[in-house]
């Protein structure tokens, strides 16, 4: 094993720990209720997970942005960090299909964290 391989494994290990921590903290956020297309109220946490799994990313991003008005700022920032981390960890082909290049993700993060009232 070369020094670079060892170093990359260390970085990946730290990234995995951070990702796990963010996931656990996100589970504790109350994302309220969301009214679906049929008028049913569903848990906001479940809705976000569903649209991400179905690769309906524009809806997920819009839903997260709406949370700025509901959540305390530190919780909203945590949610945005989680979303950006999720998008960064998508398979390369999915990121390419949706245009989730690093520059776009950085700009999206800045946009979502920009204070809007």
C-alpha positions, -999 to +999 in steps of 0.1 A: +000+000+000+014+034-010+013+064+012-014+080-011-036+049-007-034+050+030-040+088+031-071+084+008-085+057+031-081+080+061-100+108+043-128+084+033-131+071+068-134+106+082-159+115+055-180+084+063-181+094+100-191+129+092-218+116+069-232+092+095-232+120+121-251+143+097-277+115+089-283+110+127-288+147+133-311+151+103-333+123+117-339+145+147-351+175+127-388+181+124-395+190+088-432+194+094-459+181+071-460+181+033-492+180+013-488+156-017-504+158-051-535+140-037-539+164-008-526+140+018-504+153+046-472+133+049-442+136+072-417+161+058-388+138+067-404+109+048-412+132+018-377+144+015-363+109+016-388+097-010-381+125-035-344+119-032-347+082-037-369+088-067-342+113-080-367+142-080-339+165-070-355+198-080-384+190-056-360+180-028-340+213-032-372+233-032-384+216-001-352+221+017-352+258+007-387+262+022-374+249+055-355+282+060-387+298+072-395+269+096-363+258+112-338+277+134-309+288+114-284+262+128-308+234+120-315+248+085-277+250+079-274+214+090-301+203+066-284+221+037-251+205+046-268+171+047-284+177+013-252+188-004-233+158+011-261+135-002-258+150-037-220+147-036-222+110-027-245+101-056-231+078-082-211+096-109-236+087-137-265+102-117-245+134-108-235+137-145-271+132-157-284+159-134-254+183-138-243+180-102-207+190-108-187+203-079-189+239-090-227+236-093-230+220-058-209+248-043-231+274-059-262+256-047-249+255-012-242+292-013-276+299-027-294+278-001-275+293+028-281+329+015-304+346+040-338+353+023-368+369+039 
